[in-house]
């Protein structure tokens, strides 16, 4: 095979594979719904550190309490420290 034809085939493969890589990376960049380990981000669930009506994180089925009642805990769905008096859209009693 002539050298020019081999170079052309390599260039096409590079462009095709490079385009695919950019598409995958771009899709991942615009989809930040989940934080690490498949946890939802606070922004995604509209977390707030204050209660919503009578709903508090401490009463939610997903809340994992901290060391004492006033300490921040964690959540089975949302990443990061969670205030027991907080609230998010995923609240479940």
GIGILIN-V302549 format. One record per pair of residues at least 6 apart in sequence whose ideal C-beta (glycine too) atoms are under 8 Angstrom apart, sorted by sequence separation. I is the first residue (numbers start at 0). J is the second residue. If there is no record, write none. Layout:
# GIGILIN-V302549
i | j
I | J
I | J
This chain:
# GIGILIN-V302549
i | j
33 | 39
34 | 40
56 | 62
64 | 70
65 | 71
73 | 79
32 | 39
33 | 40
57 | 64
65 | 72
73 | 80
74 | 81
32 | 40
64 | 72
65 | 73
72 | 80
73 | 81
31 | 40
63 | 72
71 | 80
72 | 81
33 | 43
62 | 72
63 | 73
71 | 81
77 | 87
32 | 43
57 | 68
62 | 73
63 | 74
71 | 82
72 | 83
31 | 43
62 | 74
63 | 75
71 | 83
77 | 89
61 | 74
70 | 83
76 | 89
61 | 75
69 | 83
57 | 72
59 | 74
61 | 76
68 | 83
56 | 72
61 | 77
56 | 74
65 | 83
62 | 81
64 | 83
62 | 83
56 | 81
56 | 82
57 | 83
56 | 83
57 | 84
55 | 83
56 | 84
61 | 89
55 | 84
56 | 85
55 | 85
56 | 86
59 | 89
61 | 91
46 | 77
55 | 86
56 | 87
59 | 90
60 | 91
44 | 76
54 | 86
59 | 91
60 | 92
44 | 77
59 | 92
48 | 82
50 | 84
56 | 90
58 | 92
46 | 81
49 | 84
50 | 85
51 | 86
38 | 74
41 | 77
48 | 84
49 | 85
50 | 86
54 | 90
39 | 76
40 | 77
41 | 78
48 | 85
49 | 86
38 | 76
39 | 77
40 | 78
41 | 79
47 | 85
54 | 92
38 | 77
39 | 78
46 | 85
47 | 86
51 | 90
38 | 78
46 | 86
47 | 87
46 | 87
36 | 78
45 | 87
35 | 78
44 | 87
45 | 88
34 | 78
44 | 88
34 | 79
44 | 89
41 | 87
39 | 89
